Amino acid sequence: MKQGSVSWPLIAGFLALPTLLPLAASIASFARIDTELWSHLIEYVLPHVVPQTALILCVVSIGVSVLGTSLALLVSLFEFPGRRFFSWALILPLAIPGYVLATVFIGTLDYAGSVATILRQLGIPLPELRNSAGACLVLIAALYPYVYLVVRTSLASQGARVLEAARSMGLSPRQAVVRVALPLSAPAIIGGSLLAAMETLSDFGTVAAFNVDTLTTAIYKAWFSLFSVDAALQIAGILLLFVLCLIILQSRASAMARVDMSGPNAAPHRLRGTAARSASLFCSLILLLCLGLPVMQLVLWSLEYLSRADQRLIAAAKNSVSLGALAALLLGVAALILAYAIRRNPGRLTRMAMRTATLGYALPGALLAVGLFVPLAAMASVFNATFSLNIILQGGIGLMLLAYLVRFTAVAYAPIATGLAKIKPSLDEAARLAGHGALAQVSKVHLPLLRPGLAAACALVFVDVMKEMPITLMMRPFGWDTLAIRVFELTSEGEWEQAALPSLLIVIVGLLPVWLLVRNMDQRENKLHGPAT
Amino acid sequence: MDLQLENVVAGYKGNTVLHGLSLRIAQGSLGCLLGPSGCGKTTALRAIAGFEPITAGRILCNGEVLSSAEHWMAPEKRGVGMVFQDLALMPHLNVRDNIAFGLHRQARATRRARVDELLELVGLAQSEQAFPHELSGGQQQRVALARALAPRPRLILLDEPFSSLDVELRERLSQDVRRILLKERMTALLVTHSQLEAFAMADAIGVMQGGKLLQWDVAYNLYHRPKDRFVADFVGEGAFLPGQRKCDGRVEMELGVLPARPGANEAGAVDILIRPDDIIHDDESPMTGEVLARAFRGAEFLYTLRLPSGREVLSLVPSHHDHAIGSRIGIRLDVEHVITFSD
């Protein structure tokens, strides 16, 4: 029976509103087309930017699928020296944002870079890398863990068992991988690469560092170079079409049938001789290129510039931390309310509102920035005219937080909803029979049990906000820096070495959720298969 | 206290789960609703607790209306304790705090004394600081019972309380629970699909099917005097043999002519309930059955026998009579009255 009379669908709907605002704004913006500006865009910008965006999207998606899947198959199905270590270490590159990797990549391999110079002296000239090919390479290195993680998880729950069955029916290990393991992982591969594709579409920092123009950088340039928010919003509308395609693909993919046969894991197939050595070598190489060497270079550069760490950097670090903490708090509360709405009223309306509110993870930051700024500025001017006030809407912490709310609600929602789902409804009933009212049920039963989920949600949001670049860049108050903004500014000035220190700080903080993830996964696997021996 | 259900109807949109359930449990006695899953027994329990509304009839406690179509008393006001199927122990509280969970309105000293008393009663005084995940299944079960008993409810409801335990533990624990409930002079209603649990715990048992109460009786009568074919089938083992009921009240069938229970059916074709203990193994008997299957049960064998007509019956035979499958053994019917059902 119902308790209280709070309208949960209404509350959930309220939390979904900020997601709908940028969507509505970018559609509405096509009513105000500036023909002069658009002839410029159509002639010089779009024919270049749209195919480039599509190309990068395709190359990166294919690249991460191949790399992520092959690594996941290797560590899940085969035994070779170092497999246990690689199995978790290969997730770590998740902590390095693409734009940080781009900084190191360009700083070492561009014409003046240290590695490029040495190679040139040895008579090996490097090809030009500050182009879309370079950006694709870096994005693949930064985003393959998405596919790796999902495929590895799916194989861990069902892989080796099915593979053993295939072997017992006379298939060689190679045949078993091709005919059984790959088709079995297809939903995971598609799901993971779609996540990576969404990240690619949202990417701003990496392509900006490479000076490659995509839709996200085009939004930025239209706004801050052409000074036309309307044009920016219209380009965002084009970007939205790409996003919609990915969302539709994703909903199709998640509807694909998924066999889930969890059971004790079977022993992975042992590789010998050359095969074993090649597997170890391959994993080491990937780890070295995507994590080891870049981090080493960052440390070396940072040490060089450590003594010159200026006030600006310290202020930026403080800003990053307080912004992350504020956002973590806001999103923790919002996600908790949303998860509660679903628990108390799991009706169609509430679920629809929840899906809308958590859709924001697919919306690129550049799109959100302009999509929220324009309608809110318009509302402010209407407000001013009506009440003859003079509120000028400009960048501000409040606006940034609103954009983060849209972008990261899904990030905070997932761990809280999982935690809340684990609290059986019978606990609520038991508490009620014991005479505890609705509020006491929350404070005495739910909150204590939700603590790990809440902590995970806040940590994830904190880190994501620290790494976030386009929203922060476009909506911050004038002259207000964060670490990510310092990286952007220094890289756009070509100061790769100086960008290392803020980059390294971002990577260190970014390791926190990855560490949580690895620990969680270990616990789950130990539970399934007994403790590691 | 005295629990009374009068023609209770409950259900969801277009799907009635309870069709006029009536029963009465007197102060201090243990009742049980027994039935297969989906028979409505859990809905009945949740309606009594106040978690499900009812659409007709009344649920009364000492004459006070708890639920009716117009009136609904909040669960926390009913003075009802419940042991949940999944136990619903608070994972973040230790044994002591779990038991004290419903005592938050009482003074500290009273609360302390009551928890001590219950820890003693359920034999967990040594584990008061332990958390639920550190306890065995049986211990968790007893914490759940103690928590439900702590506020001295008027009535205790137990929803499949032993379903998560293994069979051996179930029997021992159900005896323990019965002892504890009797000691606390508690009125209780148990819901289960296991007749062994029902037999071990309850003073009176109601067999339910399709939202209806078929028979409310003591265990002996459910087994030996079932009023309904479903009850006969669901409680205990047995077989049905076809026969003819004569005008003089006797019943004629393959195994002989026997008196029927008085006042049962009218003359005509009937089905006769034959329990495994109704058929005695007797080498002298001219009647034989072919052994089709046998299940060793320690003290006895349960033989599945094929009669000359091809029909099958069950027979419980002391286990030193070890007969191979395919052999023929002498049998004899040993009952005073047979139970008959006509369609």
Interface residues (C-beta under 8 A of the other chain):
Chain A: M1 K424 S426 L427 E429 A430 A431 R432 L433 A434 G435 H436 G437 V445 P448 L449
Chain B: A49 G50 F51 E52 P53 W72 A74 P75 E76 V80 G81 M82 F84 Q85 D86 L87 A88 M90 P91 H92 F101 G102 H104 R105 R147 A148 P151
